[in-house]
Amino acid sequence: MSDNVTETPHTTVIERRGSGAGILIGIVLLIAVAVGAFYLFNRSQNDNIRTDAISGAAKDVGDSAKKVGDSAQKATDGN
């Protein structure tokens, strides 16, 4: 008797799938950019508010100094 061995070729398919880490990192980066933009926008708004407040205070000081100067002028004119 003879042994009759037949070998059949076979194909192995290996599927590679991502673990989703790339998408997760992308989402985290997107959130970080959004938070950074929000922070910078608010900081800019706060700077504008401070600038307006300082400008208003400087104008008030200038107006007061003018009034003092006018009063001093009137006092010297009367004597």
Secondary structure by P-SEA (a helix, b strand, c coil): cbbbbbbbbbbbbbbbbbcaaaaaaaaaaaaaaaaaaaaaaaaaaaaaaaaaaaaaaaaaaaaaaaaaaaaaaaaaaac
